[in-house]
Amino acid sequence: MTDAITTPRNTDIAIIGSGIVGLSCAFHLQQLGRDCLLIDPHGFGRETSYGNAGSISIGNLLPQSTPGIMGKGLGMMFDADAPLKLDYGAWRNWFGWLLRFVREGGKGRVMPIIDAMHAINTASRDAWLDLAEAIDARELVADTGYLHVYGQESTFEAGAWERQLMSERGVSYQVLDAQQLRDLEPGIGEQFTRAVFQDQSLAMRDPGQFCQRLGEALEACGVQSFRAAVAQFRAEQGGYRIVTDHGSVQAKAVVVAAGAWSNALLRDFNTRIPVIPARGYHLMYPKQADVVHRPTLWAERYMVLSPMVQGIRMTSIKELTAIGRDPHYHLIQRRDADARRLFPGLQGEVRAEWSGYRPCTPDSLPIIDRLGEHEIYLATGHGHLGLTQAPITGRLVADMMAAREPAIPLAPYRRARFD
Ligand SMILES: Cc1cc2nc3c(=O)[nH]c(=O)nc-3n(C[C@H](O)[C@H](O)[C@H](O)COP(=O)(O)OP(=O)(O)OC[C@H]3O[C@@H](n4cnc5c(N)ncnc54)[C@H](O)[C@@H]3O)c2cc1C
C-alpha cells in the first residue's frame, strides 16, 4: 500500500480484508460519501485475488455441486489427473462441509442456486466495466469472452444440460466445431474438437495490478488503508472496537471481507459460516504472443490457460484444506504437460508458482448479508467466482447500508440459508 497509515483515525466503516471483494466494497461505500478504512496485513489484493485465472465469467451458472456429484467425486478420488484433491490431514475442517456440498447439489435444491448464480454473474458485467472505467483501468479488462474446450465427446455431451440451462436463461454462447474453434484459437491442441464460447465474459489481464490500482485510487479519494491484522472486534460505545496487531480503532460499522479467513473474525458474535478454503494453484510461463488469446478452460481437467500482462498463467486444482497447511505444489507441477497439450505452442520454463485459498460455501453462492441487528456486513464466500462477483458484491453491500433497493434480490445470498 503506497499511502498506508500507521495510526488510523476512527472511522465510519472498517472493511476487514483488501482483496478484490473488500476493495470493491470500499469503492461503493466511498461513493455513498462514507468514511472508510481498509485493514489488511498484506496490502491490496496480495492473497487469493492476486493469482486467479482472470476470467470474469458472466455466462457461468452452474454451482460446483450438481446432481450426480457424489459419483463424480468418488471417481475423482481414483484419478490422479482429476482436479479435486482432499488434504486428509485437515479432514476435520472439510468433512462436514463436504456432506453439505453434496446435499446442495441434489435435484431438489439445485435449481434456485442456479438461478441465483445466473443473477449475480449476469449483473457482474456492467458492474465490472463501470468499476474499471471509474479508476481508468479499462485496458486491464479485455472483452474476449471465455472459451471452454472438450477433449472427449462424452464430456461435451454431458454438458447438454448446462447448455439448455444457459439457453433457457438467455445466456449468450456459441457451440463451436473443430474448424470454428481453430478460427478463434488457432494454437489449440489437435485433440480438442468441441468447444463452447461464452462471448459476454470478460478477461482480467492482471488481477494483482488491478487491485493495487483500485486501492491507490481509493486512497486518492480519502479512503484510509491500514496494514494490520485484525485479532478480534467487539461491540463498544455504540460501534465496534477493532483490535489489530498494530493497535485498535473504533468504527460505526464493519464489513467482513476477509475471504477464507472470515470465520475466525466472527467468533465474538457466536456466528459460524460454512466457508472453507479450497486451495488453487497457478504456474506462470514467459510472455509470448499469439499462443492463447482469452481464458481457455480444458473442461475435463478443470484447467485454465489465460494470457496475462506478465506472461501466460495456468490455473487448476481444488484442494479442500485448512488455513495454514502446507501447499502441495507437485499437484500443479504435474499439469505442466497438460498445459502444453492444450496449447502446443506454449514455450519456455515455468517462471513462478503460486497458491491461494478460494473461500468456498457448500452451494457456491457468496454470503452477502447483514449480521442480525448489528452494523456488521458479510461479503465473503465467493469461492471460484470472487473475481467475477466482487464489484456487484460491493454494490449490494452499499445498497444494504443505504437501505435502498438492491441491484438484485438478496435472499439467495443471505447467511440464514445455512441455519
Ligand atoms: C487458482 C484460482 C483461480 C481462480 N480463478 C478465478 C477466475 O477465473 N474468476 C473468478 O471470478 N474467480 C476466480 N478465483 C476465485 C477468486 O480469486 C476469489 O474468489 C477471490 O479472489 C476472493 O476474493 P476475496 O477478496 O474474498 O479474498 P482474498 O483475495 O483472499 O482477500 C481476503 C483478504 O483478507 C485479508 N485478511 C485475512 N485475515 C485478516 C485479518 N485477520 N485482518 C485483516 N485482513 C485479513 C487477507 O490478507 C486478504 O488480503 C480463482 C481462485 C483461485 C485460487
The ligand as a MOL file (V3000), in Angstrom:
LIG
                    3D

  0  0  0     0  0            999 V3000
M  V30 BEGIN CTAB
M  V30 COUNTS 53 58 0 0 0
M  V30 BEGIN ATOM
M  V30 1 C -6.4020 -20.7770 -8.7760 0
M  V30 2 C -7.5780 -19.8570 -8.6910 0
M  V30 3 C -8.2060 -19.4200 -9.8450 0
M  V30 4 C -9.3170 -18.5840 -9.7730 0
M  V30 5 N -9.8750 -18.1200 -10.9360 0
M  V30 6 C -10.9350 -17.2860 -10.8750 0
M  V30 7 C -11.4950 -16.7600 -12.0580 0
M  V30 8 O -11.0070 -17.0010 -13.1700 0
M  V30 9 N -12.6000 -15.9780 -11.9630 0
M  V30 10 C -13.1570 -15.6660 -10.7640 0
M  V30 11 O -14.1750 -14.9830 -10.7520 0
M  V30 12 N -12.6150 -16.1010 -9.6020 0
M  V30 13 C -11.5230 -16.9040 -9.6300 0
M  V30 14 N -10.9730 -17.3750 -8.4810 0
M  V30 15 C -11.5890 -17.0280 -7.1930 0
M  V30 16 C -11.2290 -15.6260 -6.7250 0
M  V30 17 O -9.8420 -15.3840 -6.8900 0
M  V30 18 C -11.6170 -15.4630 -5.2440 0
M  V30 19 O -12.9570 -15.8330 -5.0590 0
M  V30 20 C -11.4580 -14.0140 -4.8090 0
M  V30 21 O -10.1530 -13.5640 -5.0420 0
M  V30 22 C -11.8050 -13.8550 -3.3370 0
M  V30 23 O -11.5790 -12.5030 -3.0240 0
M  V30 24 P -11.6240 -12.0140 -1.5290 0
M  V30 25 O -11.3760 -10.5560 -1.5420 0
M  V30 26 O -12.8690 -12.5270 -0.8670 0
M  V30 27 O -10.4330 -12.8370 -0.8110 0
M  V30 28 P -8.8620 -12.5200 -0.7620 0
M  V30 29 O -8.3600 -12.0120 -2.0350 0
M  V30 30 O -8.2260 -13.7460 -0.1990 0
M  V30 31 O -8.7820 -11.3520 0.2740 0
M  V30 32 C -9.0220 -11.5470 1.6520 0
M  V30 33 C -8.0850 -10.5870 2.3670 0
M  V30 34 O -8.3900 -10.6480 3.7820 0
M  V30 35 C -7.1670 -10.4170 4.4450 0
M  V30 36 N -7.2830 -10.8910 5.8200 0
M  V30 37 C -7.3770 -12.1640 6.2520 0
M  V30 38 N -7.4530 -12.1960 7.5870 0
M  V30 39 C -7.3810 -10.9040 8.0050 0
M  V30 40 C -7.3660 -10.2980 9.2920 0
M  V30 41 N -7.4460 -11.0180 10.4210 0
M  V30 42 N -7.2710 -8.9480 9.3830 0
M  V30 43 C -7.1970 -8.1930 8.2260 0
M  V30 44 N -7.2050 -8.7320 6.9960 0
M  V30 45 C -7.2840 -10.0760 6.8860 0
M  V30 46 C -6.1450 -11.2190 3.6360 0
M  V30 47 O -4.8200 -10.7360 3.8680 0
M  V30 48 C -6.6270 -10.9800 2.2200 0
M  V30 49 O -5.9140 -9.9310 1.5910 0
M  V30 50 C -9.8420 -18.1990 -8.5080 0
M  V30 51 C -9.1920 -18.6160 -7.3400 0
M  V30 52 C -8.0650 -19.4360 -7.4290 0
M  V30 53 C -7.3770 -19.8450 -6.1630 0
M  V30 END ATOM
M  V30 BEGIN BOND
M  V30 1 1 1 2
M  V30 2 1 2 3
M  V30 3 2 2 52
M  V30 4 2 3 4
M  V30 5 1 4 5
M  V30 6 1 4 50
M  V30 7 2 5 6
M  V30 8 1 6 7
M  V30 9 1 6 13
M  V30 10 2 7 8
M  V30 11 1 7 9
M  V30 12 1 9 10
M  V30 13 2 10 11
M  V30 14 1 10 12
M  V30 15 2 12 13
M  V30 16 1 13 14
M  V30 17 1 14 15
M  V30 18 1 14 50
M  V30 19 1 15 16
M  V30 20 1 16 17
M  V30 21 1 16 18
M  V30 22 1 18 19
M  V30 23 1 18 20
M  V30 24 1 20 21
M  V30 25 1 20 22
M  V30 26 1 22 23
M  V30 27 1 23 24
M  V30 28 2 24 25
M  V30 29 1 24 26
M  V30 30 1 24 27
M  V30 31 1 27 28
M  V30 32 2 28 29
M  V30 33 1 28 30
M  V30 34 1 28 31
M  V30 35 1 31 32
M  V30 36 1 32 33
M  V30 37 1 33 34
M  V30 38 1 33 48
M  V30 39 1 34 35
M  V30 40 1 35 36
M  V30 41 1 35 46
M  V30 42 1 36 37
M  V30 43 1 36 45
M  V30 44 2 37 38
M  V30 45 1 38 39
M  V30 46 1 39 40
M  V30 47 2 39 45
M  V30 48 1 40 41
M  V30 49 2 40 42
M  V30 50 1 42 43
M  V30 51 2 43 44
M  V30 52 1 44 45
M  V30 53 1 46 47
M  V30 54 1 46 48
M  V30 55 1 48 49
M  V30 56 2 50 51
M  V30 57 1 51 52
M  V30 58 1 52 53
M  V30 END BOND
M  V30 END CTAB
M  END
